Structure formats: C-alpha cells, structure tokens
Amino acid sequence: LDRLLAKHDSMGRNRARELVVARRVTVDGAPVIRIDLEVDRFSRVAVDGIEIRPAERLIHLMLHKPAGVVSATRDAENRTVIDLIEDPDRESLHLVGRLDRNTTGLVLLTNDGRWSKRLMDPLSKVPKVYRVATRDPIPESAIQAFAEGFHFHTENLTTLPAELEILCSHEARLTLHEGRYHQVK
C-alpha cells in the first residue's frame, strides 16, 4: 500500500505513512491502519474518499473444455480455451491448471493470480478429480501404485499419493493433489 500511495502524485513514502496513520486511506471501502497492507489490481484505494486507483474487474470462470481445444491462452495452430470465451477482458485471463488437447472437462480461468496460486500450490493439496477411460483394462494393482506415488525419472521426483477408484474394467476416477505434466497419462 505504501508504495502505491507514494507513487500517487509523487507524495513519497513518508507522506503515505502519515495519511494511513491519520486513517485517511481506505481499501475497498474500509479504513486502513497498516501501511504494509498488500493490495493488488483488484483493490479500490482511496484517500479522503477520492479513489486514486479503481479496482479492475475480478473474473473467475468455469469452462467445459471440448476435445481438440488447447489449454492455453495463445496457440498459432490450434483453437484455445480463450477462443471459446466472449468477454472484452478475455485477454487478461490465465488457466488454473490444464487439460491435454484431446481431454474434455472442467477448466478454470481467472485474472486473479493469488486465487489460482492457492488452488495450484502443491502445499494446498486441493483435489483435482478426473474420470479416466483407458484402452486396456485397469489392473487392481494400479490402486496401490497410485497410493504410493510414481517416480518420474526425467524430473527426479515422486508424485504425491493419489486415489484411484476403479469404476469398471476400462474406467476409473482419479483424484490428485498436485498437477504434474502427464501425470494422468
């Protein structure tokens, strides 16, 4: 907050601190007493009731991604999930996770980096659920293999334990708590 205020009208950080201490600054309509309050582009900041920076529109979208569409914001050769969205601010969006081009399912898009980081951070362990169809029958031993995690030699890491529920011989529900490249494959 102090950096943002200091830039406004070149008031400097000392003057910014004075305004905060005097309770003349609000963020999203609430008086602020901490100069180190973290603000982002979605925060409405005002001094003496006069907005010095309007908040940008916060966008959170759920989209069913069809097969053949790329989980990307730009691609020179393929249609992307952004191409499916009709919104004037669609260029500000990024994906929260991804699905392979031939995979269908729910994808999340946002312009809120903090929100997407919370969802994707492996420490948050937010479950990601997939319904998987396979060409070959799924062996019962796969349940234990997913529960133990898989070692990827190319990245020299072992995945977190995952839950595999076999629904029938060629279908399963897979729940991951992290998102690694080609982990579902």
Rosetta blueprint (number, residue, H / E / L):
1 L L
2 D H
3 R H
4 L H
5 L H
6 A H
7 K H
8 H H
9 D H
10 S H
11 M L
12 G H
13 R H
14 N H
15 R H
16 A H
17 R H
18 E H
19 L H
20 V H
21 V H
22 A L
23 R L
24 R L
25 V E
26 T E
27 V E
28 D L
29 G L
30 A E
31 P E
32 V L
33 I L
34 R L
35 I L
36 D L
37 L L
38 E L
39 V L
40 D L
41 R L
42 F L
43 S L
44 R L
45 V E
46 A E
47 V E
48 D L
49 G L
50 I E
51 E E
52 I E
53 R E
54 P L
55 A L
56 E L
57 R L
58 L L
59 I L
60 H E
61 L E
62 M E
63 L E
64 H E
65 K E
66 P L
67 A L
68 G L
69 V L
70 V E
71 S L
72 A L
73 T L
74 R L
75 D L
76 A L
77 E L
78 N L
79 R L
80 T E
81 V H
82 I H
83 D H
84 L H
85 I L
86 E L
87 D L
88 P L
89 D L
90 R H
91 E H
92 S H
93 L L
94 H E
95 L E
96 V E
97 G L
98 R L
99 L L
100 D L
101 R L
102 N L
103 T L
104 T L
105 G E
106 L E
107 V E
108 L E
109 L E
110 T E
111 N L
112 D L
113 G H
114 R H
115 W H
116 S H
117 K H
118 R H
119 L H
120 M H
121 D L
122 P H
123 L H
124 S H
125 K L
126 V L
127 P L
128 K E
129 V E
130 Y E
131 R E
132 V E
133 A E
134 T L
135 R L
136 D L
137 P L
138 I L
139 P L
140 E L
141 S H
142 A H
143 I H
144 Q H
145 A H
146 F H
147 A H
148 E H
149 G L
150 F L
151 H E
152 F E
153 H L
154 T L
155 E L
156 N L
157 L E
158 T E
159 T L
160 L L
161 P L
162 A L
163 E E
164 L E
165 E E
166 I E
167 L E
168 C E
169 S L
170 H L
171 E E
172 A E
173 R E
174 L E
175 T E
176 L E
177 H L
178 E L
179 G L
180 R L
181 Y L
182 H L
183 Q L
184 V L
185 K L
